Amino acid sequence: MNRPLFFINAGHALDHLSMLIFPTALLGMAASFGADYSALIALALGGTIAFGAGSMPSGWLGDHWSRHGMMLVFFFGLGLALIATSFAQTTTQLFIGLTGIGLAAAIYHPVGLALLPQVAGTTGKVLGVNGVWGNMGVAAAALLTGLLTERFGWRLAFIVPGVISILFGIGFALLVKPLPKLPKKAKPAAAGLDRATVIRVFAILLAVTIAGGVVFTAATLTLPKLVSERLGPTLAALGGGTFGIGGIAAVIYASGALAQLSVGWMLDRMSIAKVFAIIAAFQVPSLALVALGQGIWLVPAGVGVMIAIFGQVTVNDAMVNRYTDAAWRGRIHAIRYLFSFGASAIAVPLIAYSHTYWGGFGALFLVLAGLGGVVFAGALACPRDKRPVAEASDAAVA
């Protein structure tokens, strides 16, 4: 068993689970805070900003101090932040708690994704499986939060994942040894590519990261509320309640796992540009269908959105591994997620404004479809390097 790989993948699941507890839990929070959906969802802004802003110092510390040490900070810090949030009595305390969760969760992507090639290589399969763990965290957030909120109250929905994260931190400390530091000059992942091509790739990556970040955050945060508003008869058949909402949302979220496994398989056999174009083509029509669809039609439309946005994440991770040196990967991932989650902070007030003044989420998803068009344009502009990821990337370092 590859112990480091297990903990890195499990960390990805915990990371996404923690960031998506709140959208489902808030459906049962109104009585505790005396606020409606629009007012409560706005409290996620601090966590979303921290999720992006914290990636830069996390990546730098991982590259210059210790990626192993930063993973320990991630597991223990996330666990403590989740448990602390469960004690919130006012909206201010809840805002601070959610911001703390975002700051701790910010560590994972620049550190965990930089560790991944060191322990398992840079093949599409490795990236795809890691993506599936993250996606299962997203699905588990809706299902577990729905169950705990309905049966035991929203506070336990934060406490249980917090305890689990701390237990994983203890396991990581006891069972995983620190990896040797990378040499200062690593083998270039972009060997044989001219400077203009590398600049072009990172310009495309920047554009799709910003647009995709807003789409990802808005789509994942609004899904539980969309389910509760548009699937009334279906929810009634399932017994209604937060658990029923979470269950349907979990099924839709989990569909992204199929995309990530498929994308990982394709990246080992096809060029990044070709895979990117295929997956990006799903975004615009799927987002438009969510904007217009009612009732049970929300489910297939939502599945299409999750396939598109989670598949894109795996492609973008492959682009970073393909075009950057191993020793710089933490910082490049950090820059990418700084822009991604920094831009995604726009999604939070946009969600609140849409629900309050646009009468729901229809207009919001039409805006997101326009951003999906930016992602598709970026995919079409991607250089046609014909090598699959498995052939084009550098080998594992350790």
C-alpha positions as CSV (number, residue, x, y, z in Angstrom):
1,M,0.0,0.0,0.0
2,N,1.3,3.5,-0.9
3,R,0.7,5.2,2.4
4,P,1.6,8.7,1.3
5,L,-0.7,8.4,-1.7
6,F,-3.6,7.3,0.5
7,F,-3.3,10.2,2.8
8,I,-2.8,12.7,0.0
9,N,-6.0,11.4,-1.7
10,A,-7.9,11.3,1.5
11,G,-6.8,14.9,2.2
12,H,-8.4,15.9,-1.2
13,A,-11.7,14.4,-0.1
14,L,-11.6,16.1,3.3
15,D,-10.7,19.4,1.6
16,H,-13.7,19.5,-0.7
17,L,-16.0,18.0,1.9
18,S,-15.1,20.7,4.4
19,M,-15.7,23.6,2.0
20,L,-19.2,22.3,1.0
21,I,-20.6,21.5,4.5
22,F,-22.1,24.9,4.8
23,P,-24.3,25.1,1.6
24,T,-26.3,22.0,2.8
25,A,-26.1,22.8,6.6
26,L,-27.5,26.3,6.1
27,L,-30.8,24.8,5.0
28,G,-31.2,23.9,8.6
29,M,-29.6,27.0,10.2
30,A,-32.3,29.6,9.8
31,A,-33.7,29.0,13.3
32,S,-30.3,29.3,14.9
33,F,-29.4,32.6,13.3
34,G,-32.7,34.2,12.4
35,A,-31.6,34.8,8.8
36,D,-32.8,33.7,5.3
37,Y,-30.8,31.9,2.7
38,S,-29.4,35.0,0.9
39,A,-28.1,36.4,4.2
40,L,-26.5,33.2,5.3
41,I,-24.9,32.2,2.0
42,A,-23.2,35.6,1.9
43,L,-21.2,34.4,5.0
44,A,-19.3,32.0,2.8
45,L,-17.5,34.9,1.2
46,G,-14.7,35.0,3.8
47,G,-14.0,31.3,3.5
48,T,-14.0,31.5,-0.3
49,I,-11.5,34.4,-0.3
50,A,-9.3,32.7,2.3
51,F,-9.4,29.5,0.2
52,G,-7.8,31.4,-2.7
53,A,-5.6,33.9,-0.8
54,G,-4.1,31.2,1.5
55,S,-2.8,29.1,-1.5
56,M,0.2,31.4,-2.2
57,P,1.8,31.3,1.3
58,S,0.9,27.6,1.6
59,G,2.6,26.8,-1.7
60,W,5.7,28.9,-0.8
61,L,6.0,27.2,2.6
62,G,5.6,23.8,1.1
63,D,8.4,24.4,-1.4
64,H,10.7,26.2,1.0
65,W,10.0,24.6,4.3
66,S,8.2,21.2,4.2
67,R,5.3,19.8,2.2
68,H,5.1,17.0,4.8
69,G,4.8,19.7,7.6
70,M,2.2,21.6,5.7
71,M,0.1,18.5,5.3
72,L,0.1,18.1,9.1
73,V,-0.9,21.8,9.4
74,F,-3.7,21.1,6.9
75,F,-5.2,18.0,8.7
76,F,-5.0,19.5,12.2
77,G,-5.8,23.1,11.3
78,L,-8.8,22.0,9.2
79,G,-10.1,19.8,12.0
80,L,-9.8,22.5,14.6
81,A,-11.5,25.1,12.4
82,L,-14.4,22.8,11.7
83,I,-15.0,22.0,15.4
84,A,-14.6,25.7,16.3
85,T,-17.3,26.7,13.7
86,S,-19.8,24.3,15.3
87,F,-19.8,26.5,18.4
88,A,-20.8,29.7,16.6
89,Q,-23.7,31.6,18.2
90,T,-23.8,34.7,16.0
91,T,-23.5,35.3,12.3
92,T,-20.1,37.1,13.0
93,Q,-18.8,34.0,14.8
94,L,-20.0,31.8,11.9
95,F,-18.3,34.1,9.4
96,I,-15.0,33.9,11.3
97,G,-15.3,30.1,11.6
98,L,-16.0,29.6,7.8
99,T,-13.1,31.9,7.0
100,G,-10.8,29.7,9.2
101,I,-12.0,26.6,7.4
102,G,-11.2,28.3,4.1
103,L,-7.7,29.3,5.3
104,A,-6.9,25.7,6.4
105,A,-8.4,24.1,3.3
106,A,-6.3,26.4,1.1
107,I,-3.2,24.4,2.1
108,Y,-4.3,21.2,0.2
109,H,-4.1,22.1,-3.5
110,P,-0.7,23.8,-3.7
111,V,0.9,21.3,-1.3
112,G,-1.0,18.0,-1.9
113,L,-1.0,18.3,-5.7
114,A,2.7,19.1,-5.6
115,L,3.3,16.0,-3.5
116,L,1.3,13.8,-5.8
117,P,3.9,13.4,-8.5
118,Q,6.6,12.7,-5.9
119,V,4.7,9.7,-4.5
120,A,2.9,8.4,-7.6
121,G,4.1,10.0,-10.8
122,T,2.3,12.3,-13.2
123,T,0.1,10.0,-15.3
124,G,-3.5,10.8,-16.1
125,K,-4.6,7.9,-14.1
126,V,-3.0,9.3,-10.9
127,L,-4.5,12.7,-11.5
128,G,-7.9,11.1,-12.3
129,V,-8.0,8.9,-9.1
130,N,-7.0,11.9,-7.0
131,G,-9.7,13.9,-8.6
132,V,-12.3,11.2,-7.8
133,W,-11.3,11.3,-4.1
134,G,-12.0,15.1,-4.2
135,N,-15.3,14.6,-6.0
136,M,-16.3,12.0,-3.4
137,G,-15.6,14.5,-0.7
138,V,-18.0,16.9,-2.5
139,A,-20.7,14.2,-2.7
140,A,-20.1,13.1,0.9
141,A,-20.5,16.7,2.0
142,A,-24.1,16.9,0.7
143,L,-25.0,13.4,2.0
144,L,-23.3,13.4,5.4
145,T,-24.3,17.0,6.1
146,G,-27.9,16.4,5.1
147,L,-28.1,13.3,7.4
148,L,-26.4,14.9,10.4
149,T,-28.2,18.2,10.1
150,E,-31.6,16.5,9.9
151,R,-31.1,13.9,12.6
152,F,-28.8,15.7,15.1
153,G,-28.6,19.4,14.1
154,W,-26.2,21.4,12.0
155,R,-23.5,21.7,14.6
156,L,-22.6,18.0,14.5
157,A,-22.3,18.3,10.7
158,F,-19.1,20.3,11.4
159,I,-17.9,18.4,14.4
160,V,-17.8,14.9,12.8
161,P,-15.6,15.9,9.8
162,G,-13.4,17.9,12.2
163,V,-12.7,14.9,14.3
164,I,-12.1,12.8,11.2
165,S,-9.6,15.3,9.9
166,I,-7.6,15.3,13.2
167,L,-7.6,11.5,13.2
168,F,-6.1,11.6,9.7
169,G,-3.5,14.1,10.9
170,I,-2.5,11.7,13.6
171,G,-2.3,8.9,11.1
172,F,-0.2,11.0,8.7
173,A,2.2,11.9,11.5
174,L,2.7,8.3,12.6
175,L,2.7,6.4,9.3
176,V,4.2,8.7,6.6
177,K,7.8,9.7,6.6
178,P,8.9,13.1,5.2
179,L,10.0,12.8,1.5
180,P,13.5,14.0,0.6
181,K,13.7,17.6,-0.6
182,L,13.7,18.2,-4.4
183,P,16.9,19.4,-6.0
184,K,17.0,23.2,-6.7
185,K,17.2,22.5,-10.4
186,A,14.8,19.8,-11.4
187,K,14.3,18.2,-14.8
188,P,12.1,20.6,-16.8
189,A,8.7,19.2,-17.5
190,A,8.4,21.6,-20.5
191,A,11.7,20.4,-22.1
192,G,11.7,20.9,-25.9
193,L,9.0,23.6,-25.8
194,D,9.7,27.1,-26.9
195,R,9.1,30.1,-24.6
196,A,6.2,31.4,-26.7
197,T,4.3,28.1,-26.3
198,V,4.8,28.0,-22.6
199,I,3.6,31.7,-22.2
200,R,0.6,30.9,-24.4
201,V,-0.3,27.9,-22.3
202,F,-0.1,29.8,-19.0
203,A,-2.2,32.7,-20.5
204,I,-4.9,30.2,-21.5
205,L,-4.6,28.5,-18.1
206,L,-5.0,31.9,-16.3
207,A,-8.2,32.7,-18.4
208,V,-9.9,29.4,-17.9
209,T,-8.9,29.3,-14.2
210,I,-10.6,32.6,-13.5
211,A,-13.7,31.7,-15.5
212,G,-13.8,28.1,-14.4
213,G,-13.3,29.2,-10.7
214,V,-16.5,31.3,-10.8
215,V,-18.5,28.5,-12.5
216,F,-17.2,25.8,-10.2
217,T,-18.0,27.7,-7.0
218,A,-21.4,29.0,-8.1
219,A,-22.5,25.6,-9.3
220,T,-21.4,23.6,-6.3
221,L,-22.6,26.1,-3.7
222,T,-26.1,26.5,-5.2
223,L,-26.9,22.9,-6.0
224,P,-28.5,22.0,-2.6
225,K,-30.7,25.0,-2.8
226,L,-31.6,24.3,-6.4
227,V,-32.6,20.8,-5.5
228,S,-34.8,22.0,-2.6
229,E,-36.6,24.5,-4.9
230,R,-37.0,22.6,-8.1
231,L,-37.5,19.0,-7.0
232,G,-40.5,19.3,-4.7
233,P,-42.4,16.1,-5.8
234,T,-39.3,14.0,-5.9
235,L,-38.2,15.2,-2.4
236,A,-41.7,14.4,-1.1
237,A,-41.4,10.9,-2.4
238,L,-38.0,10.6,-0.5
239,G,-39.5,11.8,2.7
240,G,-38.3,15.4,2.1
241,G,-36.0,17.1,4.6
242,T,-32.4,18.1,4.5
243,F,-31.3,14.4,4.1
244,G,-33.4,14.0,0.9
245,I,-32.0,17.2,-0.5
246,G,-28.4,16.1,0.4
247,G,-29.0,12.7,-1.1
248,I,-30.1,14.0,-4.5
249,A,-27.3,16.6,-4.5
250,A,-24.8,13.9,-3.6
251,V,-25.8,11.8,-6.6
252,I,-25.3,14.8,-8.9
253,Y,-22.0,15.7,-7.4
254,A,-20.8,12.1,-7.6
255,S,-21.3,12.1,-11.3
256,G,-18.1,14.2,-11.6
257,A,-16.1,11.1,-10.5
258,L,-17.0,9.4,-13.7
259,A,-15.7,12.3,-15.6
260,Q,-12.4,12.4,-13.7
261,L,-11.7,8.7,-14.2
262,S,-12.5,9.0,-17.9
263,V,-10.4,12.2,-18.3
264,G,-7.5,10.5,-16.5
265,W,-7.8,7.5,-18.9
266,M,-8.0,9.8,-21.9
267,L,-5.0,11.9,-20.8
268,D,-2.8,8.8,-20.9
269,R,-3.8,8.2,-24.5
270,M,-4.6,11.6,-26.0
271,S,-3.1,15.1,-26.0
272,I,-4.1,17.5,-23.3
273,A,-5.6,19.9,-25.9
274,K,-7.9,17.2,-27.4
275,V,-9.1,16.1,-24.0
276,F,-9.6,19.7,-22.9
277,A,-11.8,20.5,-26.0
278,I,-13.9,17.4,-25.4
279,I,-14.7,18.1,-21.8
280,A,-15.1,21.9,-22.2
281,A,-17.8,21.3,-24.9
282,F,-20.1,20.1,-22.1
283,Q,-20.1,23.3,-20.1
284,V,-22.2,25.8,-22.1
285,P,-25.2,23.5,-22.9
286,S,-25.2,21.9,-19.5
287,L,-25.2,25.3,-17.6
288,A,-27.9,26.6,-19.9
289,L,-30.1,23.5,-19.2
290,V,-29.7,24.1,-15.5
291,A,-30.8,27.7,-16.0
292,L,-34.0,26.6,-17.9
293,G,-34.7,23.1,-16.5
294,Q,-37.4,22.5,-13.9
295,G,-38.3,19.4,-11.9
296,I,-36.6,16.1,-12.6
297,W,-34.8,17.7,-15.6
298,L,-32.5,19.4,-13.1
299,V,-30.8,16.0,-12.4
300,P,-29.4,15.2,-16.0
301,A,-28.6,18.9,-16.5
302,G,-26.7,19.0,-13.1
303,V,-24.9,15.8,-14.0
304,G,-23.7,17.4,-17.2
305,V,-22.4,20.5,-15.3
306,M,-20.5,18.3,-12.8
307,I,-18.9,16.2,-15.6
308,A,-17.7,19.4,-17.2
309,I,-16.4,21.3,-14.2
310,F,-14.7,18.3,-12.5
311,G,-13.3,17.0,-15.7
312,Q,-11.8,20.5,-16.4
313,V,-10.1,20.4,-13.0
314,T,-8.2,17.2,-13.9
315,V,-7.2,18.6,-17.3
316,N,-5.9,21.8,-15.7
317,D,-3.9,19.9,-13.1
318,A,-2.3,17.9,-16.0
319,M,-1.4,21.2,-17.8
320,V,0.5,22.4,-14.7
321,N,2.4,19.1,-14.3
322,R,3.1,19.1,-18.1
323,Y,4.5,22.6,-18.4
324,T,6.3,23.3,-15.0
325,D,9.5,22.0,-13.3
326,A,8.9,19.6,-10.4
327,A,10.6,21.9,-7.9
328,W,8.3,24.8,-8.8
329,R,5.0,22.9,-8.9
330,G,3.8,24.0,-5.5
331,R,4.1,27.6,-6.4
332,I,2.5,27.2,-9.8
333,H,-0.4,25.3,-8.3
334,A,-0.6,28.1,-5.6
335,I,-0.8,30.8,-8.3
336,R,-3.4,28.9,-10.2
337,Y,-5.6,28.4,-7.1
338,L,-5.1,31.9,-6.0
339,F,-6.7,33.1,-9.2
340,S,-9.2,30.4,-9.3
341,F,-10.6,30.7,-5.8
342,G,-9.9,34.4,-5.7
343,A,-12.1,34.9,-8.7
344,S,-14.6,32.5,-7.3
345,A,-15.3,34.9,-4.4
346,I,-17.3,36.8,-7.0
347,A,-19.7,33.9,-7.1
348,V,-20.8,34.3,-3.4
349,P,-22.4,37.8,-3.7
350,L,-23.6,36.9,-7.2
351,I,-25.5,33.9,-5.7
352,A,-27.0,36.0,-3.0
353,Y,-28.0,38.8,-5.4
354,S,-29.4,36.4,-7.9
355,H,-31.6,34.6,-5.4
356,T,-32.9,37.9,-3.9
357,Y,-33.3,40.2,-6.9
358,W,-33.5,37.8,-9.9
359,G,-36.1,35.5,-8.3
360,G,-33.9,32.3,-8.3
361,F,-30.9,31.0,-10.1
362,G,-32.0,31.0,-13.8
363,A,-30.2,34.2,-14.7
364,L,-27.2,33.2,-12.7
365,F,-26.7,30.0,-14.7
366,L,-27.0,31.9,-18.0
367,V,-24.1,34.1,-16.8
368,L,-22.2,31.0,-15.9
369,A,-22.9,29.6,-19.4
370,G,-21.2,32.7,-20.8
371,L,-18.1,32.0,-18.6
372,G,-18.3,28.4,-19.8
373,G,-17.9,29.8,-23.3
374,V,-14.6,31.4,-22.2
375,V,-13.4,28.0,-21.0
376,F,-14.3,26.4,-24.3
377,A,-12.5,29.1,-26.3
378,G,-9.4,28.5,-24.1
379,A,-9.6,24.8,-24.9
380,L,-9.7,25.5,-28.6
381,A,-6.6,27.8,-28.3
382,C,-4.5,25.2,-26.4
383,P,-1.3,24.1,-28.3
384,R,-1.7,20.8,-30.1
385,D,1.1,18.9,-28.4
386,K,0.2,15.4,-29.5
387,R,1.9,13.6,-26.6
388,P,-0.3,12.0,-23.9
389,V,0.5,13.1,-20.3
390,A,2.1,9.8,-19.5
391,E,4.7,10.4,-22.3
392,A,5.1,14.1,-21.9
393,S,5.6,14.5,-18.2
394,D,8.6,14.0,-16.0
395,A,8.9,10.9,-13.9
396,A,8.1,10.7,-10.2
397,V,10.9,12.3,-8.2
398,A,10.8,10.0,-5.3
